[in-house]
Amino acid sequence: MAFEVLRTPQVRDAVQRQMSRTERAGYEAARDELAGRGCVAGGYKLAATDGGDYPLCARHLANAWRMYTAYPDDARVVIVAVDQHTPKSNPASLAETLPGLATVGRRRSEKPPCCEDAASPPPMNDELRKRLDTLV
């Protein structure tokens, strides 16, 4: 099954202006894998402020880059953001845009996979779906 992969203007800008050729190649490979495998290629689920899972996933890219994805339905993937994960980066900026997203993540050993089956992406609530519609 092929998945439609959408991306926000922030993602387009970051890929074109901030990533090196090698980093862009890693991003493109990850995007292609999302198109072919959906949420199975999404990495791991992010934490919610209540301690549970937030319906957004993160995937490591080349160097310090991370890709954040959402799954509005079982046929589409939205690349919400790409960002460098460094001591100076501010994870709170994405959490400010998406209420309920924790600013501190889980330990590496406690990160659950984004999904087990591409036909069952992380469920989204209506509020998050509306916010995504304004970002894309």
C-alpha positions in Angstrom: 0.0 0.0 0.0 1.3 3.4 -0.9 0.9 6.4 1.5 0.5 10.0 0.6 3.2 12.0 2.3 2.5 15.7 3.0 4.9 18.2 4.6 4.5 21.6 6.3 6.1 24.8 4.9 8.6 24.7 7.8 9.8 21.2 6.7 10.2 22.4 3.1 12.2 25.4 4.2 14.4 23.5 6.7 15.2 20.8 4.1 16.1 23.3 1.4 18.0 25.9 3.5 19.4 24.2 6.6 20.3 20.6 5.6 23.5 19.6 4.0 23.5 17.3 0.9 24.0 14.3 3.1 21.3 15.3 5.5 18.9 16.0 2.7 19.6 12.5 1.3 18.8 11.0 4.7 15.5 13.0 4.8 14.5 11.9 1.3 15.2 8.2 2.1 13.1 8.5 5.3 10.3 10.3 3.3 10.4 7.5 0.7 10.2 4.9 3.4 7.2 6.6 4.9 5.5 6.6 1.5 6.0 2.9 1.3 5.6 1.7 4.8 3.5 4.4 6.6 3.7 4.6 10.4 5.9 1.5 10.6 8.7 3.7 9.3 7.8 6.5 11.7 10.3 5.7 14.4 8.8 6.0 17.9 5.8 7.6 19.6 6.3 10.8 21.5 5.2 11.3 25.1 2.2 13.2 26.2 2.1 15.5 29.2 -0.2 13.0 31.0 2.5 10.3 30.7 0.8 8.4 27.9 1.5 8.4 24.2 1.0 11.5 22.1 -0.3 10.8 18.5 2.9 12.0 16.9 6.0 10.1 16.1 9.7 11.0 15.8 12.4 9.4 13.6 16.1 10.0 13.8 17.7 11.3 10.6 21.3 12.1 9.7 23.4 13.8 12.3 21.3 15.6 14.9 18.2 15.9 12.7 14.8 14.5 13.8 11.6 14.1 11.8 8.2 14.5 13.5 5.2 12.8 11.8 1.4 12.5 12.3 -1.1 10.2 10.7 -4.5 11.9 10.1 -5.8 8.6 8.6 -4.6 5.2 7.4 -3.6 6.6 3.9 -1.7 9.8 4.7 1.4 10.8 6.6 2.1 14.5 7.5 5.7 15.4 8.2 4.9 18.1 10.8 8.4 19.3 11.5 12.1 18.6 11.1 14.5 20.0 13.7 18.0 19.5 15.0 18.2 17.7 18.3 21.0 19.6 20.1 21.5 21.0 23.6 20.6 24.5 22.2 17.4 23.4 20.4 14.1 24.1 22.1 11.7 21.2 22.1 9.1 23.4 23.8 8.4 25.2 20.5 6.6 22.2 19.0 4.9 21.5 22.3 3.6 25.1 22.3 2.0 24.5 18.9 0.6 21.1 19.9 -0.9 21.2 23.4 -0.5 17.9 25.3 2.9 17.1 23.8 5.5 16.7 26.5 8.6 18.8 26.4 10.7 16.1 27.9 10.9 12.7 26.2 11.2 9.2 27.4 14.4 7.2 28.0 15.6 5.5 24.9 14.7 2.1 26.2 11.1 3.2 27.0 10.2 4.6 23.6 7.4 2.6 22.0 7.4 2.1 18.2 5.2 4.5 16.2 3.0 1.6 15.3 3.1 -2.2 14.8 0.9 -2.2 11.7 0.7 0.4 8.9 -3.1 -0.1 8.8 -3.3 1.1 12.4 -1.5 4.5 12.8 -1.6 6.3 16.1 -5.1 7.7 16.6 -5.6 11.4 16.4 -8.2 13.5 18.2 -10.2 16.2 16.4 -8.3 19.1 18.0 -5.0 17.8 16.7 -6.4 17.1 13.3 -7.6 20.7 13.0 -4.2 22.1 14.1 -2.5 19.9 11.5 -4.9 21.3 8.8 -3.6 24.8 9.6 0.0 23.7 9.4 -0.1 21.9 6.0 
